[in-house]
Amino acid sequence: MGDCRARVEPDGNILVATGNGAAFSGAWDHTDSVLELSPTLGLVDAFAPSRWGYDNSRDLDLGSVSPTLLPDGYVFIAGKSGVGYVLRQSNLGGVGGQVASGTTCLGQMAFGGTAVDQDVVYLPCANGVQAVSVAPGGSFSVLWSTGCGANGPPVLGGRAVFSVDTNSGVLFALSQNSGQVLAKVPLGPVPHFTSPTLVGSDAYVGTDSGVVMAQGA
């Protein structure tokens, strides 16, 4: 099985996104899935795309991104396939039981943790952060995508989105409303999935050579 990422619900249950498995057809084996687990790790509920076998055979699973809890009882999930799904938290839906689905990350993979503000999810895509808005009925639309290369797990602060370009080692501050680049700070080589930590007006980022502080973030 590939990656596995989790989020804790308010009631103490855990939402886990699972990676790809060995099954490509036949009985669904709960890979390429969102699983709801009790505090004792019993299976409560589950979701998988109807294309789970195809995803498994091509390493296009959901396990590269954590499930995101949203208002109105929704869960947003996207992974390596470039497809995003909105689920009901109270009933994940089983195979193909999503409320809505659509293209995310311009068809490329997403990886790492998301950031969220009300009904907007900030998704870490391979080609840059994407802001996705989920409507009260469960449908979703892309508000903006940045092409600057900021592909690391984002964090929010001061109406800005902070994300690291893990390829070039640059910290970006993006407008939360538009994705416009507000500032950028060279960091040097960074680990995969590195994410900024905000303390007051400063941002701290772990790099291959230590921690870099960007003042006035």
MDAnalysis code that builds the backbone (N, CA, C; Angstrom):
import MDAnalysis as mda
import numpy as np

u = mda.Universe.empty(651, n_residues=217, atom_resindex=np.repeat(np.arange(217), 3), trajectory=True)
u.add_TopologyAttr("name", ["N", "CA", "C"] * 217)
u.add_TopologyAttr("resid", np.arange(1, 218))
u.add_TopologyAttr("resname", ["MET", "GLY", "ASP", "CYS", "ARG", "ALA", "ARG", "VAL", "GLU", "PRO", "ASP", "GLY", "ASN", "ILE", "LEU", "VAL", "ALA", "THR", "GLY", "ASN", "GLY", "ALA", "ALA", "PHE", "SER", "GLY", "ALA", "TRP", "ASP", "HIS", "THR", "ASP", "SER", "VAL", "LEU", "GLU", "LEU", "SER", "PRO", "THR", "LEU", "GLY", "LEU", "VAL", "ASP", "ALA", "PHE", "ALA", "PRO", "SER", "ARG", "TRP", "GLY", "TYR", "ASP", "ASN", "SER", "ARG", "ASP", "LEU", "ASP", "LEU", "GLY", "SER", "VAL", "SER", "PRO", "THR", "LEU", "LEU", "PRO", "ASP", "GLY", "TYR", "VAL", "PHE", "ILE", "ALA", "GLY", "LYS", "SER", "GLY", "VAL", "GLY", "TYR", "VAL", "LEU", "ARG", "GLN", "SER", "ASN", "LEU", "GLY", "GLY", "VAL", "GLY", "GLY", "GLN", "VAL", "ALA", "SER", "GLY", "THR", "THR", "CYS", "LEU", "GLY", "GLN", "MET", "ALA", "PHE", "GLY", "GLY", "THR", "ALA", "VAL", "ASP", "GLN", "ASP", "VAL", "VAL", "TYR", "LEU", "PRO", "CYS", "ALA", "ASN", "GLY", "VAL", "GLN", "ALA", "VAL", "SER", "VAL", "ALA", "PRO", "GLY", "GLY", "SER", "PHE", "SER", "VAL", "LEU", "TRP", "SER", "THR", "GLY", "CYS", "GLY", "ALA", "ASN", "GLY", "PRO", "PRO", "VAL", "LEU", "GLY", "GLY", "ARG", "ALA", "VAL", "PHE", "SER", "VAL", "ASP", "THR", "ASN", "SER", "GLY", "VAL", "LEU", "PHE", "ALA", "LEU", "SER", "GLN", "ASN", "SER", "GLY", "GLN", "VAL", "LEU", "ALA", "LYS", "VAL", "PRO", "LEU", "GLY", "PRO", "VAL", "PRO", "HIS", "PHE", "THR", "SER", "PRO", "THR", "LEU", "VAL", "GLY", "SER", "ASP", "ALA", "TYR", "VAL", "GLY", "THR", "ASP", "SER", "GLY", "VAL", "VAL", "MET", "ALA", "GLN", "GLY", "ALA"])
u.atoms.positions = np.array([
    [0.843, -1.192, 0.000],
    [0.000, 0.000, 0.000],
    [0.877, 1.241, 0.000],
    [0.397, 2.309, -0.634],
    [1.150, 3.550, -0.708],
    [0.975, 4.395, 0.540],
    [0.953, 5.711, 0.343],
    [0.881, 6.650, 1.453],
    [-0.438, 6.519, 2.206],
    [-0.451, 7.056, 3.432],
    [-1.664, 7.062, 4.242],
    [-1.658, 8.339, 5.070],
    [-2.740, 9.140, 4.985],
    [-2.813, 10.414, 5.700],
    [-4.133, 10.506, 6.434],
    [-4.123, 11.208, 7.568],
    [-5.292, 11.162, 8.453],
    [-5.691, 12.542, 8.936],
    [-6.966, 12.636, 9.386],
    [-7.524, 13.842, 10.004],
    [-8.480, 13.395, 11.107],
    [-8.462, 14.064, 12.256],
    [-9.329, 13.699, 13.377],
    [-10.617, 14.511, 13.318],
    [-11.763, 13.837, 13.402],
    [-13.061, 14.487, 13.409],
    [-13.388, 15.006, 14.809],
    [-14.352, 15.944, 14.920],
    [-14.724, 16.471, 16.235],
    [-15.189, 15.407, 17.217],
    [-15.796, 14.312, 16.722],
    [-16.285, 13.265, 17.624],
    [-15.204, 12.266, 18.020],
    [-13.972, 12.511, 17.577],
    [-12.862, 11.631, 17.938],
    [-12.569, 10.549, 16.928],
    [-13.466, 10.352, 15.951],
    [-13.166, 9.405, 14.884],
    [-12.071, 9.961, 13.981],
    [-11.418, 9.091, 13.237],
    [-10.282, 9.464, 12.401],
    [-10.636, 9.213, 10.944],
    [-10.393, 10.204, 10.096],
    [-10.533, 10.026, 8.657],
    [-9.153, 9.780, 8.074],
    [-9.010, 8.665, 7.367],
    [-7.731, 8.258, 6.812],
    [-7.859, 8.127, 5.303],
    [-6.920, 8.706, 4.557],
    [-6.841, 8.487, 3.118],
    [-5.778, 7.418, 2.867],
    [-6.169, 6.349, 2.182],
    [-5.256, 5.231, 1.965],
    [-4.662, 5.266, 0.560],
    [-3.528, 4.605, 0.403],
    [-2.821, 4.562, -0.869],
    [-3.273, 3.412, -1.743],
    [-2.519, 3.186, -2.806],
    [-2.869, 2.134, -3.748],
    [-2.494, 0.757, -3.202],
    [-3.232, -0.254, -3.656],
    [-2.978, -1.623, -3.240],
    [-2.773, -2.537, -4.432],
    [-2.805, -3.836, -4.181],
    [-2.515, -4.819, -5.225],
    [-3.740, -5.187, -6.049],
    [-4.960, -4.882, -5.551],
    [-6.178, -5.266, -6.261],
    [-6.508, -4.247, -7.347],
    [-6.737, -4.737, -8.573],
    [-7.084, -3.877, -9.691],
    [-8.522, -4.103, -10.158],
    [-9.158, -5.156, -9.671],
    [-10.536, -5.464, -10.033],
    [-11.099, -6.397, -8.964],
    [-12.381, -6.749, -9.113],
    [-12.998, -7.654, -8.154],
    [-13.442, -6.920, -6.913],
    [-13.263, -7.557, -5.754],
    [-13.727, -6.985, -4.488],
    [-12.859, -5.798, -4.085],
    [-13.532, -4.707, -3.729],
    [-12.837, -3.511, -3.217],
    [-12.150, -3.862, -1.902],
    [-10.876, -3.541, -1.792],
    [-10.078, -3.919, -0.616],
    [-9.753, -2.737, 0.290],
    [-10.518, -1.631, 0.142],
    [-10.361, -0.426, 0.974],
    [-9.029, 0.290, 0.749],
    [-8.393, 0.030, -0.395],
    [-7.281, 0.873, -0.819],
    [-7.828, 1.985, -1.700],
    [-7.016, 3.009, -1.980],
    [-7.466, 4.192, -2.732],
    [-8.788, 4.688, -2.165],
    [-8.812, 4.926, -0.851],
    [-10.072, 5.162, -0.148],
    [-9.938, 6.247, 0.913],
    [-11.082, 6.726, 1.381],
    [-11.185, 7.478, 2.629],
    [-11.898, 6.574, 3.619],
    [-11.247, 6.291, 4.738],
    [-11.811, 5.416, 5.753],
    [-12.080, 6.225, 7.019],
    [-13.239, 5.992, 7.632],
    [-13.532, 6.567, 8.945],
    [-13.319, 5.481, 9.982],
    [-12.428, 5.748, 10.943],
    [-12.083, 4.777, 11.976],
    [-12.492, 5.306, 13.342],
    [-12.943, 4.407, 14.198],
    [-13.274, 4.772, 15.578],
    [-11.984, 4.991, 16.361],
    [-12.074, 5.552, 17.598],
    [-10.865, 5.720, 18.419],
    [-10.134, 4.407, 18.699],
    [-10.846, 3.269, 18.579],
    [-10.184, 1.968, 18.744],
    [-9.799, 1.364, 17.401],
    [-9.883, 2.187, 16.336],
    [-9.469, 1.829, 14.977],
    [-10.386, 0.813, 14.303],
    [-11.635, 0.732, 14.762],
    [-12.625, -0.058, 14.050],
    [-13.150, 0.709, 12.852],
    [-13.445, 0.014, 11.766],
    [-13.946, 0.662, 10.553],
    [-15.396, 1.082, 10.741],
    [-15.669, 2.384, 10.601],
    [-17.008, 2.941, 10.771],
    [-17.685, 3.159, 9.416],
    [-16.944, 3.704, 8.464],
    [-17.506, 4.047, 7.164],
    [-16.355, 4.159, 6.175],
    [-16.680, 4.226, 4.873],
    [-15.613, 4.264, 3.871],
    [-16.131, 4.818, 2.553],
    [-15.208, 5.337, 1.753],
    [-15.476, 5.801, 0.392],
    [-14.312, 5.396, -0.501],
    [-14.629, 5.078, -1.747],
    [-13.610, 4.916, -2.789],
    [-14.181, 5.402, -4.109],
    [-13.369, 5.962, -4.978],
    [-13.856, 6.299, -6.311],
    [-14.274, 5.034, -7.055],
    [-15.219, 5.165, -7.972],
    [-15.607, 4.007, -8.775],
    [-14.436, 3.520, -9.627],
    [-13.441, 4.364, -9.830],
    [-12.256, 4.020, -10.612],
    [-11.114, 3.500, -9.734],
    [-11.422, 2.986, -8.553],
    [-10.379, 2.602, -7.608],
    [-9.410, 1.571, -8.199],
    [-9.903, 0.614, -8.963],
    [-9.023, -0.391, -9.551],
    [-8.054, 0.220, -10.548],
    [-8.559, 1.128, -11.376],
    [-7.715, 1.851, -12.333],
    [-6.657, 2.659, -11.585],
    [-7.080, 3.372, -10.536],
    [-6.124, 4.160, -9.747],
    [-5.041, 3.274, -9.148],
    [-5.432, 2.127, -8.610],
    [-4.456, 1.219, -8.018],
    [-3.417, 0.750, -9.032],
    [-3.870, 0.447, -10.225],
    [-2.962, -0.101, -11.227],
    [-1.971, 0.928, -11.746],
    [-2.246, 2.213, -11.513],
    [-1.398, 3.276, -12.050],
    [-0.847, 4.202, -10.969],
    [-0.930, 3.794, -9.705],
    [-0.416, 4.593, -8.593],
    [-1.032, 5.996, -8.595],
    [-2.361, 6.049, -8.743],
    [-3.095, 7.315, -8.777],
    [-4.040, 7.426, -7.579],
    [-3.607, 6.950, -6.434],
    [-4.468, 6.826, -5.261],
    [-4.719, 8.151, -4.557],
    [-5.617, 8.111, -3.559],
    [-5.975, 9.271, -2.749],
    [-5.031, 9.512, -1.576],
    [-4.111, 8.575, -1.322],
    [-3.334, 8.625, -0.091],
    [-2.270, 9.695, -0.019],
    [-2.147, 10.531, -1.045],
    [-1.114, 11.572, -1.015],
    [-1.572, 12.858, -0.339],
    [-2.866, 12.962, 0.006],
    [-3.417, 14.175, 0.625],
    [-4.308, 13.787, 1.799],
    [-4.306, 14.594, 2.856],
    [-5.188, 14.355, 3.994],
    [-6.624, 14.743, 3.645],
    [-7.638, 14.007, 4.140],
    [-9.015, 14.471, 4.009],
    [-9.187, 15.811, 4.733],
    [-10.014, 16.675, 4.166],
    [-10.250, 18.004, 4.732],
    [-11.692, 18.115, 5.203],
    [-11.895, 18.442, 6.482],
    [-13.235, 18.634, 7.045],
    [-13.712, 20.048, 6.736],
    [-14.967, 20.158, 6.276],
    [-15.528, 21.438, 5.866],
    [-16.835, 21.716, 6.594],
    [-17.288, 22.990, 6.596],
    [-18.622, 23.292, 7.126],
    [-19.695, 22.557, 6.321],
    [-20.898, 22.543, 6.822],
    [-22.030, 21.882, 6.163],
    [-21.876, 20.371, 6.120],
    [-20.931, 19.826, 6.914],
    [-20.809, 18.377, 7.020],
    [-20.142, 17.694, 5.853],
    [-19.310, 18.416, 5.113],
    [-18.638, 17.832, 3.955],
    [-17.181, 17.485, 4.272],
    [-16.645, 16.589, 3.430],
    [-15.228, 16.230, 3.440],
    [-14.713, 16.401, 2.018],
    [-13.569, 17.052, 1.874],
    [-12.946, 17.181, 0.548],
    [-11.696, 16.326, 0.507],
    [-11.508, 15.595, -0.606],
    [-10.320, 14.771, -0.777],
    [-9.886, 14.832, -2.240],
    [-8.593, 14.867, -2.457],
    [-8.022, 14.775, -3.802],
    [-6.688, 14.060, -3.662],
    [-6.205, 13.478, -4.731],
    [-4.948, 12.740, -4.639],
    [-4.127, 12.847, -5.898],
    [-3.560, 11.719, -6.314],
    [-2.605, 11.715, -7.420],
    [-3.263, 11.741, -8.795],
    [-4.559, 11.471, -8.855],
    [-5.223, 11.346, -10.153],
    [-5.598, 12.675, -10.778],
    [-5.568, 13.769, -9.997],
    [-6.050, 15.051, -10.497],
    [-7.553, 15.184, -10.414],
    [-8.213, 14.283, -9.666],
    [-9.664, 14.353, -9.461],
    [-9.934, 14.621, -7.990],
    [-10.814, 15.581, -7.702],
    [-11.220, 15.879, -6.336],
    [-12.623, 15.368, -6.081],
    [-12.906, 15.050, -4.804],
    [-14.207, 14.504, -4.423],
    [-14.717, 15.225, -3.177],
    [-16.021, 15.516, -3.160],
    [-16.704, 16.008, -1.969],
    [-17.566, 14.871, -1.431],
    [-17.426, 14.564, -0.136],
    [-18.147, 13.479, 0.514],
    [-18.992, 14.047, 1.646],
    [-19.995, 13.291, 2.070],
    [-20.742, 13.643, 3.271],
    [-20.052, 13.024, 4.474],
    [-19.778, 13.837, 5.485],
    [-19.100, 13.322, 6.669],
    [-19.947, 12.270, 7.380],
    [-21.273, 12.415, 7.332],
    [-22.174, 11.494, 8.017],
    [-22.386, 10.191, 7.257],
    [-22.024, 10.177, 5.977],
    [-22.193, 8.983, 5.141],
    [-21.224, 9.093, 3.979],
    [-20.044, 8.484, 4.112],
    [-18.988, 8.664, 3.116],
    [-19.389, 8.116, 1.749],
    [-20.269, 7.113, 1.718],
    [-20.875, 6.753, 0.435],
    [-20.427, 5.461, -0.207],
    [-19.417, 4.775, 0.349],
    [-18.972, 3.542, -0.286],
    [-18.327, 3.808, -1.635],
    [-18.345, 2.838, -2.527],
    [-17.716, 2.987, -3.839],
    [-18.582, 3.886, -4.730],
    [-17.993, 4.988, -5.193],
    [-18.686, 5.890, -6.103],
    [-19.766, 6.724, -5.465],
    [-19.771, 6.845, -4.144],
    [-20.855, 7.538, -3.453],
    [-20.565, 8.979, -3.102],
    [-19.736, 9.657, -3.866],
    [-19.420, 11.056, -3.587],
    [-20.603, 11.964, -3.879],
    [-20.607, 13.133, -3.235],
    [-21.600, 14.164, -3.534],
    [-21.272, 14.838, -4.859],
    [-19.984, 15.095, -5.084],
    [-19.537, 15.745, -6.314],
    [-18.094, 15.348, -6.578],
    [-17.698, 15.447, -7.842],
    [-16.305, 15.212, -8.219],
    [-15.952, 16.115, -9.381],
    [-14.678, 16.345, -9.588],
    [-14.246, 17.196, -10.684],
    [-12.743, 17.297, -10.735],
    [-12.252, 17.938, -11.767],
    [-10.807, 18.073, -11.974],
    [-10.211, 19.057, -10.987],
    [-9.085, 18.673, -10.389],
    [-8.316, 19.563, -9.522],
    [-6.854, 19.532, -9.969],
    [-6.092, 20.491, -9.463],
    [-4.642, 20.527, -9.729],
    [-4.325, 20.505, -11.215],
    [-5.256, 21.006, -12.047],
    [-5.057, 21.041, -13.500],
    [-4.653, 19.679, -14.027],
    [-5.249, 18.618, -13.429],
    [-4.994, 17.266, -13.880],
    [-3.726, 16.643, -13.340],
    [-3.008, 17.335, -12.468],
    [-1.789, 16.797, -11.884],
    [-2.056, 16.342, -10.452],
    [-1.041, 15.733, -9.831],
    [-1.225, 15.176, -8.497],
    [-1.202, 16.246, -7.420],
    [-1.863, 15.946, -6.306],
    [-1.781, 16.749, -5.092],
    [-1.088, 15.918, -4.025],
    [-0.325, 16.585, -3.145],
    [0.345, 15.829, -2.096],
    [0.576, 16.701, -0.874],
    [0.420, 16.092, 0.326],
    [0.666, 16.791, 1.584],
    [-0.626, 17.231, 2.252],
    [-0.511, 18.066, 3.271],
    [-1.674, 18.564, 3.987],
    [-2.268, 19.778, 3.311],
    [-3.576, 19.968, 3.480],
    [-4.262, 21.133, 2.945],
    [-4.370, 22.215, 4.016],
    [-4.734, 23.419, 3.594],
    [-5.184, 24.476, 4.506],
    [-6.638, 24.760, 4.164],
    [-7.406, 25.261, 5.138],
    [-8.832, 25.503, 4.888],
    [-9.287, 26.744, 5.640],
    [-10.149, 27.530, 4.995],
    [-10.771, 28.698, 5.606],
    [-12.239, 28.681, 5.201],
    [-13.121, 28.374, 6.162],
    [-14.545, 28.221, 5.887],
    [-14.742, 27.132, 4.830],
    [-15.277, 27.486, 3.656],
    [-15.551, 26.472, 2.638],
    [-14.524, 26.488, 1.499],
    [-13.366, 27.098, 1.725],
    [-12.316, 27.134, 0.708],
    [-11.146, 26.259, 1.155],
    [-10.765, 25.324, 0.294],
    [-9.639, 24.427, 0.548],
    [-8.452, 24.906, -0.280],
    [-7.291, 25.016, 0.350],
    [-6.058, 25.386, -0.348],
    [-5.252, 24.104, -0.510],
    [-5.170, 23.662, -1.762],
    [-4.698, 22.329, -2.098],
    [-3.265, 22.390, -2.617],
    [-2.348, 21.568, -2.066],
    [-0.966, 21.562, -2.542],
    [-0.830, 20.690, -3.784],
    [-0.770, 21.314, -4.943],
    [-0.664, 20.592, -6.213],
    [0.786, 20.574, -6.685],
    [1.103, 19.624, -7.541],
    [2.468, 19.507, -8.054],
    [2.896, 20.752, -8.819],
    [1.931, 21.455, -9.408],
    [2.245, 22.642, -10.198],
    [1.916, 23.937, -9.469],
    [1.607, 23.891, -8.167],
    [1.333, 25.095, -7.397],
    [0.056, 24.986, -6.595],
    [-0.115, 25.868, -5.623],
    [-1.306, 25.848, -4.767],
    [-2.548, 26.174, -5.595],
    [-3.639, 25.505, -5.253],
    [-4.926, 25.778, -5.893],
    [-5.972, 26.014, -4.810],
    [-6.802, 27.043, -4.990],
    [-7.897, 27.340, -4.064],
    [-9.192, 26.792, -4.634],
    [-9.854, 25.927, -3.855],
    [-11.080, 25.262, -4.293],
    [-12.210, 25.650, -3.347],
    [-13.307, 26.162, -3.891],
    [-14.449, 26.585, -3.095],
    [-15.561, 25.541, -3.202],
    [-16.062, 25.080, -2.031],
    [-17.133, 24.089, -1.988],
    [-18.439, 24.796, -1.640],
    [-19.431, 24.653, -2.498],
    [-20.719, 25.322, -2.325],
    [-21.575, 24.588, -1.302],
    [-22.621, 25.249, -0.751],
    [-23.487, 24.600, 0.243],
    [-24.102, 23.286, -0.237],
    [-24.329, 23.153, -1.552],
    [-24.896, 21.919, -2.074],
    [-23.882, 20.822, -2.324],
    [-22.579, 21.140, -2.161],
    [-21.538, 20.139, -2.309],
    [-20.726, 20.237, -3.585],
    [-21.210, 20.969, -4.588],
    [-20.404, 21.143, -5.802],
    [-19.209, 22.032, -5.488],
    [-18.177, 21.948, -6.300],
    [-17.012, 22.784, -6.036],
    [-16.471, 23.380, -7.329],
    [-15.730, 24.474, -7.168],
    [-15.124, 25.165, -8.296],
    [-13.753, 25.676, -7.886],
    [-12.881, 25.847, -8.857],
    [-11.537, 26.364, -8.619],
    [-11.583, 27.886, -8.659],
    [-11.168, 28.512, -7.549],
    [-11.129, 29.979, -7.476],
    [-9.891, 30.524, -8.169],
    [-8.757, 29.910, -7.890],
    [-7.513, 30.301, -8.549],
    [-6.469, 29.201, -8.426],
    [-5.515, 29.243, -9.337],
    [-4.355, 28.361, -9.298],
    [-3.125, 29.213, -9.529],
    [-2.084, 28.963, -8.764],
    [-0.857, 29.719, -8.955],
    [0.135, 28.884, -9.748],
    [0.778, 29.503, -10.694],
    [1.771, 28.805, -11.504],
    [3.185, 29.094, -11.074],
    [3.350, 29.651, -9.866],
    [4.687, 30.066, -9.429],
    [5.540, 28.898, -8.962],
    [4.948, 27.711, -8.791],
    [5.716, 26.543, -8.355],
    [5.636, 26.257, -6.879],
    [4.881, 27.065, -6.114],
    [4.733, 26.838, -4.666],
    [3.873, 25.597, -4.457],
    [4.516, 24.449, -4.292],
    [3.801, 23.167, -4.281],
    [3.757, 22.485, -2.922],
    [4.359, 23.084, -1.894],
    [4.388, 22.466, -0.577],
    [3.092, 22.668, 0.180],
    [2.869, 21.875, 1.248],
    [1.651, 22.028, 2.055],
    [1.496, 23.465, 2.546],
    [0.353, 24.108, 2.268],
    [0.192, 25.533, 2.591],
    [-0.278, 25.763, 4.022],
    [-0.003, 26.960, 4.526],
    [-0.563, 27.438, 5.785],
    [-1.090, 28.847, 5.543],
    [-2.045, 29.271, 6.376],
    [-2.694, 30.572, 6.223],
    [-2.318, 31.496, 7.363],
    [-2.151, 32.775, 7.038],
    [-1.890, 33.783, 8.063],
    [-1.912, 35.168, 7.457],
    [-2.607, 36.120, 8.116],
    [-2.631, 37.502, 7.638],
    [-3.207, 37.645, 6.250],
    [-4.242, 36.850, 5.922],
    [-4.885, 36.854, 4.603],
    [-3.921, 36.475, 3.490],
    [-2.897, 35.690, 3.833],
    [-1.946, 35.188, 2.844],
    [-1.834, 33.674, 2.978],
    [-1.422, 33.049, 1.878],
    [-1.155, 31.618, 1.836],
    [0.356, 31.442, 1.696],
    [0.952, 30.708, 2.630],
    [2.393, 30.486, 2.603],
    [2.672, 29.053, 2.164],
    [3.531, 28.914, 1.161],
    [3.859, 27.595, 0.623],
    [5.278, 27.635, 0.076],
    [5.968, 26.492, 0.182],
    [7.349, 26.395, -0.290],
    [7.371, 25.692, -1.643],
    [8.133, 26.237, -2.579],
    [8.458, 25.517, -3.807],
    [9.556, 24.531, -3.439],
    [9.192, 23.256, -3.303],
    [10.156, 22.258, -2.827],
    [11.191, 21.909, -3.883],
    [10.973, 22.306, -5.126],
    [11.968, 22.055, -6.177],
    [13.077, 23.102, -6.172],
    [12.671, 24.377, -6.037],
    [13.673, 25.453, -6.085],
    [14.091, 25.935, -4.701],
    [13.360, 25.526, -3.644],
    [13.700, 25.967, -2.300],
    [13.390, 27.429, -2.048],
    [12.185, 27.857, -2.429],
    [11.763, 29.250, -2.250],
    [10.438, 29.257, -1.489],
    [10.345, 30.117, -0.449],
    [9.105, 30.327, 0.279],
    [8.302, 31.425, -0.403],
    [7.023, 31.138, -0.691],
    [6.137, 32.118, -1.319],
    [5.047, 32.536, -0.351],
    [4.705, 33.826, -0.375],
    [3.495, 34.343, 0.254],
    [2.559, 34.744, -0.872],
    [1.358, 34.162, -0.875],
    [0.383, 34.386, -1.936],
    [-0.855, 35.061, -1.370],
    [-1.487, 35.899, -2.165],
    [-2.754, 36.494, -1.754],
    [-3.787, 35.395, -1.569],
    [-4.460, 35.396, -0.413],
    [-5.479, 34.390, -0.156],
    [-6.662, 34.550, -1.103],
    [-6.902, 35.752, -1.591],
    [-8.047, 36.019, -2.455],
    [-7.794, 35.689, -3.919],
    [-6.549, 35.871, -4.385],
    [-6.278, 35.762, -5.822],
    [-5.139, 34.823, -6.194],
    [-4.288, 34.462, -5.235],
    [-3.114, 33.663, -5.542],
    [-1.930, 34.470, -6.048],
    [-2.085, 35.786, -6.147],
    [-0.992, 36.649, -6.602],
    [0.192, 36.545, -5.644],
    [1.402, 36.525, -6.193],
    [2.604, 36.459, -5.365],
    [2.811, 37.790, -4.655],
    [2.839, 37.742, -3.317],
    [3.064, 38.934, -2.507],
    [4.528, 39.094, -2.129],
    [5.208, 37.963, -1.910],
    [6.620, 37.989, -1.532],
    [7.203, 36.603, -1.735],
    [8.528, 36.533, -1.854],
    [9.196, 35.244, -1.932],
    [10.581, 35.362, -1.297],
    [10.994, 34.278, -0.636],
    [12.252, 34.256, 0.106],
    [13.025, 32.990, -0.265],
    [14.254, 33.107, -0.794],
    [15.052, 31.920, -1.087],
    [15.451, 31.212, 0.211],
    [15.357, 29.881, 0.215],
    [15.664, 29.093, 1.403],
    [16.846, 28.153, 1.207],
    [17.106, 27.740, -0.014],
    [18.053, 26.666, -0.264],
    [17.321, 25.331, -0.316],
    [18.045, 24.228, -0.485],
    [17.409, 22.909, -0.594],
    [16.547, 22.591, 0.628],
    [15.364, 22.006, 0.364],
    [14.413, 21.701, 1.440],
    [13.945, 20.251, 1.317],
    [13.469, 19.659, 2.428],
    [12.926, 18.299, 2.367],
    [11.592, 18.265, 1.627],
    [11.248, 17.079, 1.164],
    [9.946, 16.858, 0.546],
    [8.849, 17.116, 1.585],
    [7.740, 17.758, 1.187],
    [6.584, 18.038, 2.038],
    [6.848, 19.089, 3.107],
    [7.948, 19.840, 3.035],
    [8.194, 20.843, 4.072],
    [7.103, 21.911, 4.047],
    [6.744, 22.397, 5.240],
    [5.669, 23.365, 5.383],
    [6.095, 24.457, 6.348],
    [5.751, 25.725, 6.092],
    [6.129, 26.799, 7.005],
    [5.365, 26.712, 8.323],
    [5.984, 27.237, 9.378],
    [5.319, 27.441, 10.671],
    [5.292, 28.937, 10.934],
    [4.105, 29.494, 11.180],
    [3.969, 30.929, 11.406],
    [3.928, 31.220, 12.896],
    [4.755, 32.174, 13.332],
    [4.777, 32.643, 14.713],
    [4.748, 34.166, 14.665],
    [3.612, 34.748, 15.033],
    [3.482, 36.197, 14.905],
    [3.597, 36.590, 13.443],
    [4.508, 37.498, 13.137],
    [4.695, 37.940, 11.754],
    [5.865, 37.246, 11.071],
    [6.409, 36.203, 11.693],
    [7.563, 35.500, 11.141],
    [7.182, 34.096, 10.689],
    [7.887, 33.598, 9.671],
    [7.690, 32.240, 9.168],
    [8.979, 31.454, 9.366],
    [8.845, 30.235, 9.872],
    [9.982, 29.346, 10.088],
    [9.830, 28.137, 9.173],
    [10.913, 27.796, 8.461],
    [10.867, 26.688, 7.516],
    [12.077, 25.786, 7.739],
    [11.823, 24.500, 7.878],
    [12.906, 23.537, 7.971],
    [13.522, 23.271, 6.610],
    [14.840, 23.360, 6.514],
    [15.555, 23.105, 5.264],
    [16.557, 21.972, 5.481],
    [17.255, 21.604, 4.423],
    [18.249, 20.534, 4.537],
    [19.431, 20.931, 5.411],
    [19.604, 22.231, 5.632],
    [20.752, 22.684, 6.430],
    [20.363, 23.310, 7.753],
    [19.069, 23.304, 8.097],
    [18.625, 23.898, 9.351],
    [17.311, 24.624, 9.161],
    [16.974, 25.473, 10.141],
    [15.717, 26.228, 10.094],
    [15.996, 27.649, 9.623],
    [15.204, 28.116, 8.654],
    [15.312, 29.484, 8.141],
    [14.128, 30.277, 8.645],
    [14.379, 31.483, 9.164],
    [13.311, 32.370, 9.604],
    [13.155, 33.499, 8.587],
    [11.931, 33.694, 8.113],
    [11.624, 34.818, 7.232],
    [10.872, 35.846, 8.046],
    [11.467, 37.019, 8.271],
    [10.863, 38.041, 9.103],
    [9.790, 38.814, 8.358],
    [8.756, 39.223, 9.109],
    [7.714, 40.054, 8.524],
    [6.825, 39.326, 7.550],
    [6.673, 38.000, 7.749],
    [5.840, 37.222, 6.819],
    [4.388, 37.604, 6.975],
])
